[in-house]
Amino acid sequence: MTPIPVPWRLPLLALTLAWALLATLYFDTGAAMVHIWDRSETFAHAWVVPPLAIWLVWRRRAELAALTPRPALRWLWLLPLLGLLWLAGDLAAAHAATQFALVGMLVAVVPALLGTDAARRIAFPLGFLFFAVPFGDFLTPWLVDRTADFTVLALRATGIPVFREATQFVIPTGSWSVVQACSGIRYLMASIMVGTLFAYLNYRSNGKRWAFVGVAIITPLVANWLRAYMIVMLGHLSGNRIATGVDHIIYGWVFFGIVMLVMFIIGARWSDPDGEPAPAALREVASDAAPRRAATVLSAALLLIALPIALRAQVEHAAPKSTPSLAAPTLPGWTWNVQPLSDWTPHFDGMAATLRGRYEPTAGGPAVGVFIGYYRNQSYGRQLITSTNDLVEGDDERKDPWARTASGLAGLDNAQPWLTAELRGQALSQVTGSGELAPRLRVWQRYWINGRSFTSDWQAKLYGAWCKLLGQGDDAAVVIVYADKVTGGGDDDVLLRGFLHQHAAALNTALQDVRDHDAAHRP
């Protein structure tokens, strides 16, 4: 085994100390990232990212050994920015932000402690580490919609009649649903990671590399659309004897594997020959000031690494400790009834308090359902805005018979708009075959964050983190009102608009009172 060159020993020791402190202080962030690798097939490819990055660095060991590390103080400016990103992400319980910040800090200390020249030679392996962050799930709804669009379009072009509602559709031989597992997100994530690595290893030109990465993005999208169409056709032509169970998934992976193999075989035709080895640099003689410089940069790096953790502890200490209590406000012309309007329950977890029931007009007429989920002292698994908190539970009708059939926005005078949705409470195949009217709801929803209303997830996340950073707490709520489309006479939007026009302010005031009542209990 080749011994470590003398000029590298102190800088590598400093880098090891910095990484050790990052691993210790940000253990929960790293553990959360690894947990997602383990439980999610979408990001299972991330397991190979660290070993591949190490191997890519090892390939450049001769070039690195010829250099003399020169710690660069100027790179430390990245650490406070990344620390602020981590702090904001942690306050908002946003895994992606904290994990990108952690990987960014791991990368930033490399040029700071080893020098710019050394980091430049391993820039790709360092950048490749960001593939370890499980990021991209937000694309799933868009991918599901596009897959459903293509599948229905292809079926109709084939001559098969299709009745579609959202991502579910019925053809003469049965009903189908494009669920999250059909989105192709796992194929896309794996293809981008492997395609980027392939481009780096096989091409010298940046133009070729970016072109192949583009192909690696487009290919799995189109391949997944074709896969979905072919699976439906196989089921249709076989009388639903094949492509409907486990083989449904097997066909998908086999098809994806073949497509990726063809993509790499074609891409290899334009591969560039290996470049000439870089000439060995003349090793600079380390000065007597080098150890002092390394110690200075290391001390500053360790301080900046620890600063976000200290700030986080201070913010946590200022959080209110009391448990909120919700009560339905009195609204003129309406009577509160704790009996819900429907058996539908929004899928929101981790709430500190809940209000659920309906307002009935004293003069008679259709009622308005209300659901308010209140959050305080939010943390991972107990936050308002997350991919698992939604109006319906995923896309498995065995877990939740309710399905979203439409989404949009509705304005309310000059006030903040509301998110809208239509829900169906029965499987589409049962709806089309029974002749009965399925339960249907019209739903209006928005977020209340410390006195302000939002419809955007990321804006609500950022504002909540900012309020918490300022010591104002993280009180937040989801406010949902809904009406029955079947028994409401078809004027559900008019009903909800009129109700909110008169009483949205009263609902907001009730939430503000809960927050203000407990504000005095903050330490």
C-alpha positions in Angstrom: 0.0 0.0 0.0 1.4 3.4 -1.0 2.1 5.5 2.1 0.5 8.9 2.4 2.8 11.7 1.2 4.1 13.8 4.1 2.5 17.1 2.9 -0.9 15.4 2.8 -0.9 14.0 6.3 -1.9 17.1 8.2 -4.5 18.3 5.7 -6.1 14.9 5.6 -6.1 14.7 9.4 -7.8 18.1 9.4 -10.4 16.9 6.9 -11.1 13.8 8.9 -11.7 15.9 12.0 -14.1 18.2 10.2 -16.0 15.3 8.7 -16.1 13.6 12.1 -17.6 16.7 13.7 -20.2 16.9 10.9 -21.1 13.3 11.3 -21.5 13.8 15.1 -23.4 17.0 15.2 -25.6 16.3 12.2 -26.1 12.6 12.9 -29.9 12.8 12.8 -29.8 14.4 9.3 -27.5 11.8 7.9 -29.4 8.9 9.6 -32.7 10.3 8.1 -31.0 10.2 4.6 -29.9 6.6 5.0 -33.3 5.6 6.4 -34.9 6.9 3.1 -32.4 4.9 1.1 -33.4 1.8 3.0 -37.2 2.1 2.9 -37.7 3.7 -0.5 -37.1 1.9 -3.8 -37.0 5.2 -5.5 -33.8 6.1 -3.8 -32.2 2.7 -3.3 -29.6 3.6 -5.9 -28.1 6.1 -3.4 -26.5 3.3 -1.5 -23.8 3.0 -4.2 -23.1 6.8 -4.5 -20.6 7.1 -1.6 -18.6 4.0 -2.8 -18.6 5.3 -6.4 -17.4 8.7 -5.2 -14.6 7.1 -3.3 -13.6 5.1 -6.3 -13.7 8.1 -8.6 -11.3 9.9 -6.2 -9.0 6.9 -6.0 -8.6 7.0 -9.8 -7.1 10.4 -9.5 -4.7 9.5 -6.6 -1.6 9.9 -8.7 -2.5 13.4 -9.7 -3.4 14.3 -6.2 -0.2 12.9 -4.7 1.8 15.2 -7.0 0.2 18.3 -5.4 0.9 20.1 -2.2 -2.3 20.8 -0.3 -2.8 24.5 0.4 -5.8 25.2 2.7 -7.9 28.0 1.3 -9.7 30.2 3.8 -11.9 31.8 1.1 -13.9 28.6 0.7 -15.2 28.9 4.3 -17.8 31.5 3.2 -19.8 28.5 2.0 -20.3 27.1 5.4 -22.4 29.8 6.9 -24.7 29.8 3.9 -25.0 26.0 4.0 -25.5 26.2 7.8 -28.3 28.7 7.3 -29.9 26.4 4.7 -29.7 23.5 7.2 -31.2 25.6 10.0 -34.1 26.8 7.8 -34.7 23.3 6.6 -34.6 21.9 10.1 -37.0 24.5 11.5 -39.3 23.7 8.6 -38.8 20.0 9.0 -37.7 19.8 5.4 -35.5 16.8 4.9 -34.3 17.8 1.4 -33.0 21.2 2.6 -31.1 19.7 5.6 -29.6 16.9 3.6 -28.4 19.1 0.7 -26.9 21.4 3.3 -25.1 18.5 5.1 -23.7 17.1 1.8 -22.8 20.7 0.8 -20.8 21.1 4.1 -19.0 17.8 3.6 -18.0 19.0 0.1 -17.2 22.6 1.1 -14.5 21.7 3.6 -12.6 19.8 1.0 -11.3 22.9 -0.9 -11.1 24.8 2.4 -8.7 22.2 3.9 -7.0 20.6 0.9 -6.9 23.6 -1.4 -8.5 24.7 -4.6 -6.2 22.7 -7.0 -6.9 19.4 -5.2 -10.6 20.0 -5.2 -10.6 21.0 -8.8 -9.2 17.6 -9.8 -11.9 15.7 -7.9 -14.8 18.2 -8.6 -16.9 15.5 -10.3 -16.7 12.9 -7.4 -17.5 15.7 -5.0 -20.5 16.8 -7.0 -21.5 13.2 -7.5 -22.1 13.0 -3.7 -25.2 15.1 -4.1 -26.9 12.1 -5.8 -27.0 10.6 -2.3 -29.7 13.2 -1.3 -33.1 11.6 -1.8 -34.7 14.4 -3.8 -37.2 14.5 -6.5 -40.4 13.0 -5.0 -42.2 16.3 -5.7 -42.2 15.3 -9.4 -44.3 12.2 -8.7 -47.8 13.9 -9.2 -46.7 15.5 -12.5 -45.2 12.2 -13.7 -48.4 10.3 -12.8 -50.5 12.8 -14.7 -48.2 12.7 -17.8 -48.2 8.9 -17.7 -52.0 8.8 -17.6 -52.2 11.4 -20.4 -50.0 9.3 -22.7 -51.6 6.0 -21.8 -55.1 7.2 -22.5 -54.0 9.0 -25.7 -52.3 5.8 -26.9 -55.3 3.6 -26.1 -57.7 5.9 -28.0 -55.3 6.0 -30.9 -55.4 2.2 -30.8 -59.1 2.3 -31.2 -60.0 1.4 -27.6 -62.7 3.5 -26.0 -61.7 5.0 -22.6 -63.6 6.7 -19.9 -61.2 8.7 -17.8 -61.5 10.5 -14.5 -58.2 12.1 -13.2 -55.6 9.3 -13.2 -58.2 6.4 -13.3 -59.8 5.1 -16.4 -62.1 2.3 -17.6 -61.8 0.4 -20.9 -64.1 -2.4 -22.0 -62.1 -5.2 -20.3 -61.6 -3.5 -16.9 -60.5 -0.5 -14.9 -57.0 0.8 -14.5 -55.4 3.4 -12.3 -52.0 5.2 -12.8 -50.7 5.2 -9.2 -47.5 6.6 -7.8 -45.7 3.3 -8.5 -46.5 3.8 -12.2 -45.0 7.4 -12.2 -41.6 6.2 -13.3 -39.8 8.3 -10.7 -37.6 5.4 -9.6 -36.5 4.8 -13.2 -35.9 8.5 -13.7 -33.7 9.0 -10.6 -31.6 5.9 -11.3 -31.2 6.8 -15.0 -30.0 10.3 -14.2 -27.4 9.1 -11.7 -26.1 6.3 -13.8 -26.3 8.4 -17.0 -24.3 11.2 -15.4 -21.6 8.7 -14.3 -21.5 7.1 -17.8 -21.1 10.5 -19.4 -18.2 11.5 -17.1 -16.3 8.3 -17.7 -16.9 8.0 -21.5 -16.8 11.6 -22.8 -14.1 14.3 -22.6 -16.3 17.0 -24.1 -18.7 18.8 -21.7 -21.1 19.2 -24.7 -21.3 15.4 -25.1 -21.6 14.9 -21.4 -24.6 17.3 -21.1 -26.2 15.9 -24.2 -26.1 12.3 -22.8 -27.4 13.5 -19.4 -30.4 15.0 -21.4 -30.9 11.7 -23.1 -30.8 10.0 -19.7 -33.6 12.2 -18.5 -35.8 11.9 -21.5 -35.4 8.2 -22.2 -36.9 6.9 -18.9 -39.8 9.2 -19.2 -40.8 8.0 -22.7 -39.9 4.4 -21.7 -42.2 4.6 -18.7 -45.1 5.9 -20.8 -44.6 3.1 -23.3 -44.4 0.6 -20.5 -47.7 1.7 -19.0 -49.4 1.5 -22.3 -48.0 -1.9 -23.1 -49.1 -3.3 -19.7 -52.6 -2.1 -20.2 -52.6 -3.6 -23.7 -51.3 -6.9 -22.3 -54.0 -7.0 -19.7 -56.6 -6.0 -22.3 -55.6 -8.6 -24.9 -55.2 -11.4 -22.4 -58.5 -10.8 -20.6 -56.6 -9.5 -17.6 -54.7 -12.8 -17.1 -51.3 -11.2 -17.4 -49.7 -7.9 -16.4 -52.0 -7.4 -13.5 -50.2 -8.8 -10.5 -46.5 -9.2 -9.6 -45.6 -9.6 -13.3 -46.9 -6.1 -13.7 -43.9 -4.9 -11.8 -41.5 -7.4 -13.3 -42.4 -6.4 -16.8 -41.6 -2.8 -15.8 -38.1 -3.5 -14.5 -37.3 -5.8 -17.4 -38.4 -3.3 -19.9 -36.5 -0.5 -18.2 -33.4 -2.6 -18.0 -33.5 -3.3 -21.7 -34.1 0.3 -22.5 -31.1 1.4 -20.4 -28.8 -1.2 -21.9 -29.7 0.0 -25.4 -29.1 3.6 -24.3 -25.6 2.8 -23.0 -24.7 0.7 -26.1 -25.7 3.5 -28.4 -24.0 6.1 -26.2 -20.8 4.1 -26.2 -20.4 4.5 -30.0 -19.6 8.2 -29.4 -17.3 7.6 -26.5 -14.0 9.5 -26.5 -10.6 7.8 -25.9 -8.9 8.3 -22.6 -7.0 11.5 -22.5 -3.3 11.7 -21.9 -2.3 11.5 -18.3 -1.9 15.0 -16.8 1.8 15.9 -16.4 3.0 15.6 -12.9 3.1 18.9 -11.1 6.2 20.0 -9.4 5.7 19.6 -5.7 6.0 22.8 -3.8 8.0 22.8 -0.7 5.8 23.2 2.3 6.5 26.3 4.2 6.8 26.6 8.0 3.6 28.5 8.0 1.6 25.6 6.4 0.7 23.9 9.8 -0.4 27.2 11.3 -2.5 28.0 8.2 -4.1 24.5 8.3 -4.9 24.9 12.0 -6.4 28.3 11.4 -8.7 27.1 8.6 -9.6 24.0 10.6 -10.5 26.0 13.7 -12.7 28.4 11.7 -14.4 25.4 9.9 -15.2 23.6 13.1 -16.7 26.8 14.6 -18.8 27.4 11.5 -20.0 23.8 11.5 -21.1 24.0 15.1 -22.8 27.4 14.8 -26.2 26.2 13.2 -26.6 23.5 16.0 -26.2 26.2 18.7 -28.7 28.4 17.0 -31.1 25.5 16.6 -30.9 24.8 20.4 -31.6 28.4 21.2 -34.7 28.5 18.9 -36.0 25.3 20.4 -35.6 26.7 23.9 -37.9 29.6 23.0 -40.7 27.4 21.7 -44.1 27.3 23.6 -44.7 24.2 25.6 -48.5 24.3 26.1 -50.9 22.2 24.1 -53.4 24.1 22.0 -57.2 23.7 22.3 -59.6 24.3 19.4 -63.2 25.3 19.6 -65.6 26.1 16.8 -66.3 29.8 16.6 -69.9 31.0 16.8 -71.1 32.1 13.4 -74.3 34.2 13.0 -76.9 32.2 11.0 -75.1 28.9 11.5 -75.2 26.2 14.1 -72.2 24.0 14.9 -72.6 20.2 14.9 -69.8 17.9 15.9 -71.1 15.2 13.6 -69.0 15.3 10.4 -70.6 16.0 7.1 -69.1 12.9 5.6 -67.1 9.8 6.5 -64.2 11.3 4.6 -61.3 12.3 6.8 -58.4 14.3 5.4 -55.1 12.4 5.7 -53.1 14.7 8.0 -50.9 13.3 10.8 -49.1 14.6 13.8 -51.6 17.4 14.7 -51.5 19.0 18.2 -55.3 19.6 18.0 -58.2 18.9 15.7 -61.5 20.5 15.0 -64.0 18.4 12.9 -67.7 18.8 12.3 -70.1 20.9 10.2 -72.0 24.1 10.2 -75.7 23.9 9.5 -77.7 27.0 8.4 -80.3 27.9 10.9 -82.7 28.8 8.1 -82.3 25.3 6.5 -80.3 24.2 3.6 -77.1 22.2 2.9 -74.4 22.1 5.6 -70.7 23.0 5.3 -68.1 20.6 6.6 -65.1 21.9 8.4 -61.8 20.3 9.3 -59.0 22.2 11.0 -55.7 20.5 11.9 -53.6 22.6 14.3 -49.8 22.1 14.6 -47.3 23.3 17.2 -43.7 22.5 18.0 -43.4 20.8 14.6 -40.7 18.2 13.9 -40.0 15.4 11.5 -43.1 13.2 11.4 -45.2 15.9 13.1 -45.2 18.8 10.6 -48.0 20.3 8.6 -46.5 20.3 5.2 -45.2 17.0 4.0 -45.7 14.7 1.0 -47.8 12.3 3.1 -50.3 14.9 4.4 -53.0 15.3 1.8 -56.7 15.2 1.3 -56.6 11.5 0.5 -54.3 8.7 1.5 -52.0 8.0 -1.4 -53.6 6.2 -4.4 -54.5 2.7 -3.0 -58.2 2.3 -2.8 -57.7 -0.6 -0.3 -56.4 2.0 2.2 -58.7 4.9 1.3 -61.7 4.6 -1.0 -61.7 8.3 -1.6 -59.9 9.6 -4.7 -59.1 13.1 -6.0 -60.7 13.7 -9.4 -59.9 17.4 -9.9 -57.8 20.2 -8.5 -57.6 23.9 -8.9 -57.6 27.4 -7.4 -60.6 29.5 -6.4 -60.4 33.3 -5.7 -62.4 34.9 -2.9 -62.8 38.6 -3.6 -59.4 40.2 -3.1 -58.3 37.8 -0.4 -55.8 34.9 -0.6 -57.1 32.2 -3.0 -58.0 28.7 -1.8 -56.9 25.4 -3.2 -59.9 23.4 -4.5 -60.4 19.7 -5.2 -63.2 17.3 -6.0 -63.2 13.9 -4.3 -65.0 10.7 -5.2 -65.8 8.2 -2.5 -66.0 5.1 -4.6 -63.8 3.1 -7.0 -64.3 4.2 -10.6 -65.2 0.7 -11.7 -68.0 0.5 -9.1 -69.2 4.0 -10.1 -69.6 3.1 -13.8 -71.1 -0.3 -13.1 -73.6 0.3 -10.3 -75.6 3.1 -11.9 -75.7 4.8 -8.4 -74.4 8.2 -7.6 -71.0 7.9 -5.9 -70.3 10.1 -2.9 -68.7 13.3 -4.1 -67.3 16.3 -2.3 -66.2 19.8 -3.3 -63.3 20.8 -1.0 -61.6 24.2 -0.4 -58.3 24.2 1.5 -55.5 26.5 2.5 -52.8 26.8 5.2 -52.7 29.2 8.1 -49.2 30.0 9.3 -48.8 32.3 12.3 -51.6 34.6 11.2 -51.0 34.5 7.4 -52.7 32.4 4.8 -50.9 30.4 2.0 -51.8 28.0 -0.7 -48.1 27.3 -1.7 -46.3 24.5 0.2 -42.9 26.0 -0.2 -44.0 29.6 0.7 -45.7 28.3 3.8 -42.6 26.2 4.7 -40.3 29.2 4.4 -42.6 31.6 6.3 -43.0 29.1 9.1 -39.3 28.6 9.4 -38.7 32.3 9.4 -41.3 32.9 12.2 -39.7 30.1 14.3 -36.2 31.6 13.7 -37.5 34.9 15.0 -38.8 33.3 18.1 -42.5 33.7 17.1 -43.2 30.0 17.3 -44.3 27.7 14.6 -48.1 27.6 15.1 -49.8 26.5 11.9 -53.0 24.9 10.7 -54.7 23.4 7.6 -58.1 24.8 7.1 -60.5 22.7 5.0 -64.2 23.4 4.2 -66.2 21.2 2.0 -69.7 20.5 0.7 -71.6 17.5 -0.6 -71.9 17.7 -4.4 -74.6 15.0 -4.6 -77.0 16.3 -2.0 -76.0 20.0 -2.2 -77.9 20.6 -5.4 -74.9 21.2 -7.5 -74.2 24.7 -6.1 -71.4 23.5 -3.8 -69.0 26.2 -5.0 -71.6 28.9 -4.5 -72.3 27.6 -1.0 -68.6 27.4 0.0 -67.8 30.8 -1.6 -70.6 32.5 0.3 -69.8 30.7 3.6 -66.1 31.8 3.4 -66.9 35.3 2.2 -68.8 35.8 5.4 -66.9 33.7 7.9 -63.3 33.1 6.7 -62.2 36.0 8.9 -63.9 34.5 11.9 -62.1 31.2 11.4 -58.8 33.0 11.1 -59.5 35.0 14.3 -60.3 31.8 16.1 -56.9 30.4 15.1 -55.1 33.6 16.0 -56.8 33.5 19.5 -55.4 30.0 20.1 -51.9 31.2 19.2 -52.1 34.5 21.2 -53.5 32.8 24.2 -50.5 30.5 24.5 -47.9 33.1 23.5 -47.6 34.3 27.1 -46.4 30.8 28.1 -43.2 31.0 26.1 -40.1 31.1 28.2 
